[in-house]
Every structure is written in C-alpha cells, then in structure tokens.
Amino acid sequence: MTVRLAVLFGGRSGEHDVSRRSAESILAHLDRDTYDVTEVLIERDGRWRVDGEPATFAQALRILGNQDVVFPALHGPYGEDGTVQSMLEWLGVAFVGNGVFASAAGMDKPVTKKLLAADGLRVAAGVTLRPDEELSSRDQERLGLPVFVKPARAGSSLGVSKVEQWAQLPAALRLARESDAKVLVERAVSGREIDVGVLQHPDGRVEAGPPLEIRVTDAAFFDYDAKYDGGADFHIPARLDPGIARLLQGRAVQAFHALGCRGLLRVDFFLPEPDADHDRDHDHGTAWTGDGREPVINEVNTFPGFTAASQYPQIWQRAGIDFPALLDILIQGALHRDVAVSACSRSC
C-alpha cells in the first residue's frame, strides 16, 4: 500500500530558491513505488500550486489534509519558523520534522542561545537589538572585535556580515535589517567550524552522525555564496581526536533535547584551539573541558538544507544512510508519531 505524501516547498522567505533546490533533491530520491507524491509549491508572493496547477489556499489545505504525511521542505520565515507546522497541526496531518515550538525557537537565534545556555551548553556572547536600537559603547567594549551581525530570524547566512572595525557596524545593521528588524550582534569565535547532524529514528532512538568540518576556500566566512556556489570544502568525518568527536556528538544530542526537537537537527559548532585565550565572562554555558576545548554552539538548523550541496545528507551518506533511506527514516518517524498521538488521544 502506497503512502500519500505531499512535498511542500517554496515559500515567501528569502530562502525560496534554496527550498526549491531541497525539494528537487527530495523528489528525485523518493521511491515512487512506496510514495504517491503530490507537489505543493508556495510561490514567492504567497500563491499556491499543486502539481504545477494554480490552487486556492482552501484547495491546498484540503489536499494537504488528505495526505498520510507532509514533508515540509521549507527554509526560513513562513515555513521553518513554526507557521506551517502550526497549520499542519491544525489540519491533523502527520508531517516530517520539528513541531511548532522547536521550529519557532530554533529559528530565533537569541531564543535558541538562551535555551541552550539554560541547559548548560556553551554559546558565544551576543547582544539582541530591536528595531532602531544601536549597539552601546559598553557592549562594544564587552564584545570586542570582530563581531558578526545577523538577522535574528533568517537562515542560509542571508544578511550576515563580519564587522572588523566599528565603522562598518551601521552598514552591517542595515543589511541585517533587510531580512529581520530584530538583529543579533555576536562575538566572533575563532576555531574550527564543525557541523553535527542529529537524526531520530522511527523507534525514537536519537543518533548523531559523524562530525563534518567546513573549510571555506573563497570567502571570509561560510556565507550564502560559500554555501551554495562551491566556496567551501566539507571533510567527513572531520579529523578529530575520538574523544572530541564524541564530545561534539553528545553536545549535539543534548541540543536536540534542549530545544524539544523531533526528527532532525543540524548543530553548527566552533571548536576553539587548545591554547586559545578565552574570557569566561564573554561566554555562556557549561565549563570547558580539561584542555579548554568545550565547543561553542554557533547556530542550529531545525530543517537543514537537502540540496546536493548540503551538509546534512552528506553527513548521513558518510554514516551509511543514503538519501532514499534517510527520507524513509524521516517519513516513517512522522507516521509513527502520528500513530502514537492518535492512540494516546483515544486512551490517555
């Protein structure tokens, strides 16, 4: 018996193109003997299409509600931030990935940092600026240079700038506010950039994949162009001491639970060098390991990219789970959760 599956993609965010590329990869790797697939596209202007044909919002909702499971391959605001997840919850349809709370919390970088730090995880110091707020001289002195200026609720490094002189700050704030009026100014952390993918299996088991190291080749940092235009190399598994690799994997699973995640998560770390000069007052979270290498969580991604260039599928490919199998695990996990919830609603 085939599973009725809708792949939902596009959206109104600046990551529309990335979402379409993720959906292309997902659609190309789904087993069509197992899944009866419906393609649901949200255009940039909010209009809907189902299998390429225009549809009203009411028609799209009815089609989504009639699926066995929905795969929301959406990135950024209006898709990855809990809005679509709330709609799918309201429709009562099973869906792949994180629920409303984890999606909303994981999309908001300052909120993410607070939740992780409260669970004892280490995050870099930062200041949240609301609309029309500027960074005070006191905060400039506390953070030091360089800093990163980021939209609080955007992904794919859209609107992110590295500020190495305070004279660059006004332009960086203007750029970030093109994506979000709420902005995070964050102390730069020097060290190796390591990503860890977390996957929840249908039986509930949560597993961390082999750490991936990002080495940027043609950019100052891992920005949008580096992510999607070949400006970075990925090394899987990262060349790490086995103890450090296990530490990163453990911290990634801890972050998964701290945010109340389900299905999947990618956790992006900075791994400081052993002799780095750290000021404990500038960081938040747990005490460091014996050699001072307690990793710093940079960001999390509650629905990481699924394009051919994306880290998350490559991590699991290296772990022995190919793309079709990865999709099956995520989809079956969503269906198992839906069965569990339905059973509980009848008996709990």
Buried (B, 14 or more C-beta within 10 A) or exposed (E): EEBBBBBBBBBBBBBBBBBBBBBBBBBEBBEEEBBBBBBBBBEEEEBBBBEEEEBEEEEBBEBBBEBBBBBBBBBBBBBBBBBBBBBBEEBEBBBBBBBBBBBBBBBBBBBBBBBBBEBEBBBBBBBBBEEEEEBEEEBBEBBEBBBBBBBBBBBBBBBBBBBEEEEBBEEBBEBBBEBBBBBBBBBBBEBBBBBBBBBBBBEEEBBBBBBBBBEBEEBEBBBBEBBBEEBBEBBBBBEBEEEBBEBBBEBBBBBBEBBBBBBBBBBBBBBBEEEEEBEEEBBBBBEBEEEEBBBBBBBBBBBBBBBEBBBBBBBBBBBEBEBBBBBBBBBBBBBBBBEEEEEEEEEE
